[in-house]
Structures are given as structure tokens and as C-alpha cells.
Amino acid sequence: MAVCRIEKTKDYTVMANHHLRNKALSLKAKGLLSLMLSLPEDWDYTVKGLAYICKDGIDSINGAIKELETMGYMSRQRIRNEKGQLTTVEYTIREYPKDMDSGTAPIAEPPAEGEPMQEQPIQENPIQAVPVQEEPHQLNTYLQTM
């Protein structure tokens, strides 16, 4: 049996082998998770950004992300701004799957003071402009007789 050794001097990633040996994951999901684990933590994870650095398209990447979420390797949470509007998505990527068999829903932390609740976000009242009124249509006051 041949032995192959790779000299790792720079630009390499250390990660757990768990997802690579998981037979329930597709090869596409394994590759996407490996790629995401190799990216720096401050990298802006978006589907379009992942599609830009991969050969696969947005639909293919969305399918792999849904598979990773189903298997517990990843979760996404929408982030709201101070006005209660949805702004960005926060990705949590795990080397080992989250325990999906616990049967309990995650406990949500109460919002900090001044932050809106997700169930009833604080809505802003937009200022409406005053419309410019032109001359209204006038009725014909002349009777036509024929």
C-alpha cells in the first residue's frame, strides 16, 4: 500500500473529519461545509458570495445549505435592526452536528433593553408627502340637444 504525505507549510485548514465520514451527507454538502470551515470567521457568508467562489450556482448552494441545516451542521438566523427590519443573516457553522434528537426547542434569550421583540417589532411611521393637486376635472355644464 502506498503512503502519500503532504507537506503543510502554509494556507491549510484544520477541521474535524466527522462531516467527511458521515454517510448521510451528500458530497456537495460535505464540500460546502469544508469550504465554509476553511473561510475566515469575519467572512461575509451569503449564498451569492458562496456562489461567486464556487462552480455551483445559487440553487445548488441553497440545497446544500438546507441539507446541512437538516443534519444539524448549520443554522441561520435573520438579524433585525433597531427599527425591527430584517437586515442580515447570521450563520452558525458546526464541525459536529447539533443534537437534533433532544425534542426541545431552543430557549430564546430575551431582547436587550431597547431592542425590539421579533413577535411585535416596533414599526416606524413614515412621513407621507402632500400630493400636488391640479385642477380637478369639471363637469360639462352645457346640455347637448339633438
N, C-alpha and C positions, 0 to 999 in steps of 0.2 A: 504494500500500500504506500502510495506517495504521500509525502508530508510537504505541505505548502506553508511557508511562513511569510508574513507580510510585515515589512518594517514600517512602524507607525512613528513618524518623526514629527509631523505637524498636520493640522487640519483633519482630525478624525473625531469620531463621536463614540462615546462610551454609553451603552444603554443595555437594559435587561434583555435577555433572549426570550422572555415569556411570550411576547406577542408573535415573535418569529416562529415559535414552536407550537402555537395554538392552531390546531387543525380546523377549528370552526371559523377562522378568519380567512377571507379571500386574499389572494396575493396582492391585489390592488390595495386593500385596507392595510395589509402589513407594510407595504411600501410607503403608503401615505403617512402612516404613523411613524415609521422610521425617519422619513423626511422631516416631519414636524418636530420630532425629538432632536433632530440634528440642527434645527434652526435656533438662533439665539432667543432668549426669553423676551427681549424687547421687540422682537419682530412683529409686524402688524399682520396677524393671521386673518386673512379674508379669503373667501373662495376665489375671488378674482386674482388675488395675489398668488395663491397656490397654483391656479391655472396658468399664470404667467411663467412660473418656474418649472412647470411640468409639461409633458406632452399631452396629457389628458385634458379634456375640456371641463367646463363648469359642471355640467350634468354628471359626468363621471366622478368628479371630486365630491359633489354633493352626495352621490350614492355611497361612496366610501366613508364619508363623514357620518352618514346615517347608520351605516353598519358599525362603525366604531362606537357611536353613541349607544346603539342597541346592546353591544357587547360590554359596555361599561368602561371603555378605554378613553372616552372623551365626553365632555359635557359642554354645552353652550348656554350662556345666559345673556339676555338682552339688557343693556345698561340704559338707564334713563337719566336725563339731565335734571337740573333744578326745576325746570318747568314741567316735568313729567313726560317729556317727549322721548321716544326711543332714539338712541344715538348710535351706539356701537355694540358689538358682540364680544363678550369675554369668553375665551376658550380655556378650558381646563383639560390638560392632556396628561394622561397617566401611563406609566410603564406597566403597571399591573391593573387589571380591571377592578372597578369599584364593585363592592359586593351587591349584586343585583337581587339576591335571594332574601334580603332582610325583610322585605314586605312593608317596610315603614317608609313613609315619605320623609324627605329631608326637612329638618326644622328650619324655618326661615328666621333669620335674625331680624329683630325689629329695626325699622329705619332710624337712623340717627336724627337728632333734633334738626328740624329744618328741611329734611329730605321728604319728598312726597311718598305716600304709600302707593304700591303698584295697583292695588284694587281700586282706589279712588285718587288718581293723580290730580294735582292742582292744575286747573286749566287757566290759561291767560286769556283775558278778554281783549281781542284785537280792536283797534280803533278803526271805525268804519269811516270812509271818506264820504263827504256830502256830494251827492251826484249833481252834475250841472244840468239844469232843466232848460230845454229850449222852448220855443213857443209851442204850446200844446196844439194838437190838431183841432181845427174848428169845424163845426157842423155847417153844412151848406144851408144857408137861410133862404135861398131863392127856391121857390117852388117851380117845378118844371111841369108845364101842362102840355099835353099833346092831344 
